[in-house]
Amino acid sequence: MSAAVLAVDPGREKCGVAVLAADGTVLLQEVVPTAQLAATAARLIHTYAPTVIMGNGTTSAAARARIEELGTEVTLVDEYRTTDAAKAALLDGAPAARLAAAHTAWDARAARAGRRFRRRDTRTAIFDRRVAIK
């Protein structure tokens, strides 16, 4: 196994790529258009000679095929509930991060409902009714 890992999160329009050292240090983090994934992977494979892992979600079969055409084996990893885990990690962070996450969620909820989310202050949010942020 290589000392570095190239992690790929494939998507329809864009892909997240990250290279990590053996100790977990992030060496590189990028979001690239899906059309440029093969070229980006080729550059990173040449530079770091990493083990390549990829999430098994959206468009993973096509993305895996493109990278394996470069002569590199790709290991698929289960993405089930990774979004929930990331949200939980964010919410375990500082109060400011929790507040920002709450505002983002409320903005998205309001947009889906065709309404505008209004903020009165940093302690109380207004969306059809008062909702206290703890």
NUBA-936682 format. One line per 2 residues: number of its first residue (from 0); for each residue x, y, z of N, C-alpha, C. Coordinates in Angstrom, 1 decimal, always signed. Layout:
# NUBA-936682
NUM) X:Y:Z:X:Y:Z:X:Y:Z  ...
This chain:
# NUBA-936682
0) +0.8:-1.2:+0.0:+0.0:+0.0:+0.0:+0.9:+1.2:+0.0  +0.5:+2.2:-0.8:+1.2:+3.5:-0.9:+1.1:+4.3:+0.4
2) +2.0:+5.2:+0.6:+2.0:+6.1:+1.8:+0.9:+7.1:+1.6  +0.6:+7.6:+0.4:-0.4:+8.6:+0.2:-1.7:+7.9:-0.3
4) -2.8:+8.7:-0.1:-4.2:+8.2:-0.5:-4.8:+9.3:-1.3  -5.3:+9.0:-2.5:-6.1:+9.9:-3.3:-7.6:+9.5:-3.1
6) -8.4:+10.4:-2.5:-9.8:+10.1:-2.3:-10.6:+10.9:-3.3  -11.5:+10.2:-3.9:-12.4:+10.9:-4.9:-13.8:+10.7:-4.5
8) -14.5:+11.9:-4.6:-16.0:+11.9:-4.4:-16.6:+12.3:-5.7  -17.0:+11.3:-6.5:-17.5:+11.6:-7.8:-19.0:+12.2:-7.8
10) -19.2:+13.1:-8.8:-20.6:+13.7:-8.9:-20.9:+13.9:-10.4  -22.1:+14.3:-10.7:-22.5:+14.5:-12.1:-21.8:+15.6:-12.7
12) -21.7:+16.8:-12.0:-21.1:+18.0:-12.6:-19.7:+18.2:-12.1  -19.4:+17.8:-10.8:-18.1:+18.1:-10.2:-17.7:+16.9:-9.3
14) -16.4:+16.9:-9.1:-15.9:+15.8:-8.2:-15.0:+16.4:-7.1  -15.0:+15.9:-5.9:-14.1:+16.3:-4.9:-12.9:+15.4:-4.9
16) -11.7:+15.9:-4.8:-10.5:+15.1:-4.8:-9.7:+15.6:-3.6  -9.0:+14.7:-2.9:-8.1:+15.0:-1.8:-7.0:+14.0:-1.8
18) -5.8:+14.5:-1.5:-4.7:+13.6:-1.3:-4.3:+13.8:+0.2  -4.1:+12.6:+0.9:-3.7:+12.6:+2.3:-2.4:+11.8:+2.4
20) -1.6:+12.3:+3.3:-0.3:+11.6:+3.6:-0.7:+10.4:+4.6  +0.3:+9.6:+4.8:+0.0:+8.4:+5.7:-0.4:+8.8:+7.1
22) +0.0:+10.0:+7.6:-0.3:+10.4:+8.9:-1.7:+11.1:+8.9  -2.4:+11.2:+7.8:-3.7:+11.9:+7.7:-3.6:+13.3:+7.4
24) -2.4:+13.9:+7.2:-2.3:+15.3:+6.8:-2.9:+15.5:+5.4  -3.7:+16.5:+5.2:-4.3:+16.8:+3.9:-3.2:+17.5:+3.1
26) -2.8:+16.9:+2.0:-1.8:+17.5:+1.1:-2.4:+18.3:+0.0  -3.6:+18.0:-0.4:-4.3:+18.7:-1.4:-5.8:+18.4:-1.3
28) -6.6:+19.5:-1.6:-8.0:+19.4:-1.6:-8.5:+20.2:-2.8  -9.3:+19.6:-3.7:-9.8:+20.4:-4.9:-11.2:+19.9:-5.2
30) -11.9:+20.8:-5.9:-13.2:+20.4:-6.6:-12.9:+20.7:-8.0  -13.1:+19.6:-8.8:-12.9:+19.8:-10.3:-14.1:+19.4:-11.1
32) -14.3:+19.9:-12.3:-15.4:+19.5:-13.1:-15.2:+18.0:-13.4  -16.3:+17.3:-13.5:-16.3:+15.9:-13.8:-15.5:+15.5:-15.1
34) -15.7:+16.4:-16.0:-15.0:+16.2:-17.3:-13.5:+16.2:-17.2  -13.0:+16.9:-16.1:-11.5:+17.0:-15.9:-11.0:+16.0:-14.9
36) -11.8:+15.1:-14.4:-11.4:+14.2:-13.4:-10.2:+13.3:-13.8  -10.3:+12.7:-15.0:-9.2:+11.8:-15.5:-7.9:+12.6:-15.5
38) -7.9:+13.8:-16.1:-6.6:+14.6:-16.2:-6.1:+14.9:-14.8  -7.0:+15.3:-13.9:-6.6:+15.7:-12.6:-6.0:+14.4:-11.8
40) -6.7:+13.3:-12.0:-6.3:+12.1:-11.3:-4.9:+11.7:-11.9  -4.7:+11.8:-13.2:-3.4:+11.4:-13.8:-2.3:+12.3:-13.2
42) -2.5:+13.6:-13.1:-1.5:+14.5:-12.5:-1.2:+14.1:-11.0  -2.3:+13.8:-10.3:-2.0:+13.5:-8.8:-1.4:+12.1:-8.7
44) -1.8:+11.1:-9.5:-1.2:+9.8:-9.5:+0.3:+9.9:-9.8  +0.6:+10.7:-10.8:+2.1:+10.9:-11.2:+2.8:+11.6:-10.1
46) +2.2:+12.5:-9.4:+2.9:+13.3:-8.3:+3.1:+12.5:-7.0  +2.0:+11.9:-6.6:+2.0:+11.2:-5.3:+2.0:+9.7:-5.3
48) +1.8:+9.1:-6.4:+1.7:+7.6:-6.5:+0.8:+7.0:-5.3  -0.4:+7.5:-5.2:-1.2:+7.1:-4.1:-2.0:+5.9:-4.3
50) -2.6:+5.4:-3.2:-3.7:+4.4:-3.3:-4.9:+5.2:-3.6  -5.8:+4.7:-4.5:-6.9:+5.5:-4.9:-8.2:+4.9:-4.3
52) -9.0:+5.7:-3.6:-10.3:+5.3:-3.1:-11.3:+6.2:-3.6  -12.5:+5.7:-3.7:-13.6:+6.4:-4.3:-14.9:+6.1:-3.6
54) -15.8:+7.1:-3.4:-17.1:+6.8:-2.9:-17.9:+6.1:-3.9  -18.8:+5.2:-3.5:-19.6:+4.4:-4.4:-20.9:+5.0:-4.7
56) -21.0:+6.3:-4.6:-22.3:+7.0:-4.9:-22.5:+7.4:-6.3  -23.0:+8.6:-6.5:-23.3:+9.1:-7.8:-22.2:+9.0:-8.8
58) -22.5:+8.4:-9.9:-21.5:+8.3:-11.1:-20.2:+7.6:-10.8  -20.2:+6.8:-9.7:-18.9:+6.2:-9.4:-18.4:+5.2:-10.4
60) -19.3:+4.5:-11.1:-18.9:+3.5:-12.1:-18.2:+4.1:-13.2  -18.7:+5.2:-13.7:-18.0:+5.9:-14.9:-16.7:+6.6:-14.4
62) -16.7:+7.2:-13.2:-15.5:+7.8:-12.7:-14.4:+6.7:-12.4  -14.8:+5.6:-11.9:-13.9:+4.5:-11.6:-13.3:+4.0:-12.9
64) -14.1:+3.9:-13.9:-13.6:+3.4:-15.2:-12.5:+4.4:-15.8  -12.8:+5.7:-15.7:-11.9:+6.7:-16.2:-10.5:+6.6:-15.5
66) -10.5:+6.4:-14.2:-9.3:+6.4:-13.5:-8.6:+5.0:-13.7  -9.3:+3.9:-13.8:-8.7:+2.6:-14.0:-8.1:+2.6:-15.4
68) -8.6:+3.4:-16.4:-7.9:+3.4:-17.7:-6.5:+4.0:-17.6  -6.2:+4.7:-16.5:-4.9:+5.2:-16.3:-3.9:+4.1:-15.8
70) -4.4:+2.9:-15.5:-3.6:+1.8:-15.1:-3.5:+1.8:-13.5  -4.4:+2.4:-12.9:-4.4:+2.4:-11.4:-5.7:+1.8:-10.9
72) -5.5:+0.9:-9.9:-6.7:+0.2:-9.3:-7.4:+1.2:-8.4  -8.7:+1.1:-8.4:-9.6:+2.0:-7.6:-10.4:+1.1:-6.6
74) -10.3:+1.5:-5.3:-11.1:+0.8:-4.3:-12.3:+1.6:-4.0  -13.5:+1.0:-4.1:-14.7:+1.7:-3.7:-15.0:+1.6:-2.2
76) -15.5:+2.7:-1.7:-15.9:+2.7:-0.3:-17.3:+3.1:-0.1  -18.0:+2.5:+0.9:-19.4:+2.8:+1.1:-19.6:+4.2:+1.6
78) -20.5:+5.0:+0.9:-20.8:+6.3:+1.3:-22.1:+6.4:+2.1  -22.7:+5.3:+2.5:-23.9:+5.4:+3.2:-23.8:+6.2:+4.5
80) -24.7:+7.2:+4.6:-24.8:+8.0:+5.8:-23.6:+8.9:+6.1  -22.7:+9.1:+5.1:-21.5:+10.0:+5.3:-21.9:+11.4:+5.4
82) -23.0:+11.8:+4.7:-23.5:+13.2:+4.9:-24.0:+13.4:+6.3  -24.7:+12.5:+6.9:-25.1:+12.6:+8.2:-24.0:+12.7:+9.2
84) -22.9:+11.9:+9.0:-21.8:+12.0:+9.9:-21.1:+13.3:+9.8  -21.0:+13.9:+8.6:-20.3:+15.2:+8.4:-21.2:+16.3:+9.1
86) -22.5:+16.2:+9.0:-23.3:+17.2:+9.6:-23.2:+17.1:+11.1  -23.1:+15.9:+11.7:-22.9:+15.7:+13.1:-21.6:+16.3:+13.6
88) -20.5:+16.1:+12.8:-19.2:+16.6:+13.2:-19.2:+18.1:+13.2  -19.9:+18.7:+12.2:-20.0:+20.1:+12.1:-20.8:+20.7:+13.4
90) -21.9:+20.0:+13.7:-22.7:+20.5:+14.8:-22.0:+20.3:+16.2  -21.0:+19.4:+16.2:-20.2:+19.2:+17.5:-19.2:+20.3:+17.6
92) -19.0:+21.1:+16.6:-18.0:+22.2:+16.6:-18.4:+23.4:+17.5  -17.8:+24.5:+17.2:-18.0:+25.7:+18.0:-19.4:+26.2:+17.8
94) -20.0:+27.0:+18.8:-21.3:+27.6:+18.7:-21.5:+28.4:+17.4  -20.5:+29.1:+17.0:-20.6:+29.9:+15.7:-20.9:+28.9:+14.5
96) -20.2:+27.8:+14.5:-20.4:+26.8:+13.4:-21.8:+26.3:+13.5  -22.3:+26.0:+14.7:-23.7:+25.5:+14.8:-24.7:+26.5:+14.3
98) -24.5:+27.8:+14.7:-25.4:+28.9:+14.2:-25.3:+29.0:+12.7  -24.2:+29.0:+12.1:-24.1:+29.1:+10.7:-24.8:+27.9:+10.0
100) -24.6:+26.7:+10.5:-25.3:+25.5:+10.0:-26.8:+25.6:+10.1  -27.3:+26.1:+11.2:-28.7:+26.3:+11.4:-29.2:+27.4:+10.4
102) -28.5:+28.5:+10.2:-29.0:+29.5:+9.2:-29.0:+28.9:+7.8  -28.0:+28.1:+7.5:-28.0:+27.5:+6.1:-29.2:+26.6:+6.0
104) -29.5:+25.8:+7.0:-30.6:+24.9:+6.9:-31.9:+25.7:+6.7  -32.0:+26.7:+7.5:-33.3:+27.5:+7.5:-33.4:+28.2:+6.1
106) -32.3:+28.7:+5.6:-32.3:+29.4:+4.3:-32.8:+28.4:+3.2  -32.3:+27.2:+3.3:-32.6:+26.2:+2.3:-34.1:+25.8:+2.4
108) -34.6:+25.7:+3.7:-36.0:+25.3:+3.9:-36.9:+26.4:+3.4  -36.5:+27.7:+3.6:-37.3:+28.8:+3.2:-37.3:+28.9:+1.6
110) -36.2:+28.6:+1.0:-36.1:+28.6:-0.4:-37.0:+27.6:-1.0  -37.0:+26.4:-0.5:-37.9:+25.3:-1.0:-39.3:+25.7:-0.8
112) -39.7:+26.4:+0.2:-41.1:+26.8:+0.5:-41.4:+28.1:-0.3  -40.5:+28.6:-1.0:-40.7:+29.9:-1.8:-40.8:+31.1:-0.9
114) -40.2:+31.0:+0.3:-40.3:+32.2:+1.2:-38.9:+32.7:+1.5  -38.8:+33.8:+2.2:-37.5:+34.3:+2.6:-37.3:+34.1:+4.1
116) -36.2:+33.6:+4.5:-35.8:+33.5:+5.9:-35.3:+34.8:+6.4  -35.8:+35.3:+7.5:-35.4:+36.5:+8.1:-34.7:+36.3:+9.4
118) -33.6:+37.0:+9.7:-32.9:+36.8:+10.9:-33.1:+38.1:+11.7  -33.6:+38.0:+13.0:-33.8:+39.1:+13.8:-32.5:+39.4:+14.6
120) -31.9:+38.5:+15.1:-30.6:+38.6:+15.8:-29.9:+37.3:+15.8  -28.7:+37.2:+16.5:-28.0:+36.0:+16.4:-28.5:+34.9:+17.4
122) -29.4:+35.3:+18.3:-30.0:+34.3:+19.2:-31.3:+33.7:+18.8  -32.1:+34.4:+18.0:-33.4:+34.0:+17.6:-33.6:+34.1:+16.1
124) -34.1:+33.0:+15.5:-34.4:+33.0:+14.1:-35.9:+33.0:+13.9  -36.4:+33.7:+12.9:-37.8:+33.8:+12.6:-38.1:+33.1:+11.3
126) -38.9:+32.1:+11.3:-39.3:+31.4:+10.1:-40.8:+30.9:+10.4  -41.7:+31.7:+10.0:-43.1:+31.5:+10.3:-43.5:+31.5:+11.8
128) -42.5:+31.2:+12.6:-42.7:+31.2:+14.1:-41.3:+31.4:+14.7  -41.3:+31.7:+16.0:-40.0:+31.9:+16.6:-39.3:+30.5:+16.9
130) -38.1:+30.4:+16.6:-37.3:+29.2:+16.9:-36.0:+29.6:+17.6  -35.9:+29.2:+18.8:-34.7:+29.6:+19.5:-33.5:+28.7:+19.1
132) -32.4:+29.3:+18.9:-31.1:+28.5:+18.6:-30.4:+28.3:+19.9  -30.2:+27.0:+20.2:-29.5:+26.6:+21.5:-28.0:+26.4:+21.2
